[in-house]
């Protein structure tokens, strides 16, 4: 997932072409260590408006539904991906 996230560019405001080429800072945070769930974040070089997050979750447990709502509200118009392998 980290390699894929290094390629993502999703600015929500106008940015210069050369700024868009800079790779984001990618992090992963385990939610529960026993099921593979994690929140992956790509922090854009151009600022928070270009940040992207992806939630990897294995099922529709109430915890994940609540996490989806919380993260979606925080992300606003920015790209938020749901990954259910």
Number of C-alpha atoms within 10 A of each C-alpha: 11 13 8 9 20 17 13 18 21 15 19 13 10 10 12 9 8 7 11 18 13 14 17 22 14 19 14 15 12 14 17 10 9 7 12 12 19 18 19 21 21 25 22 23 17 20 12 14 19 23 24 23 22 20 23 21 21 14 13 10 9 9 10 17 12 12 14 18 11 11 15 16 10 11 16 10 12 17 17 19 15 12 13 11 8
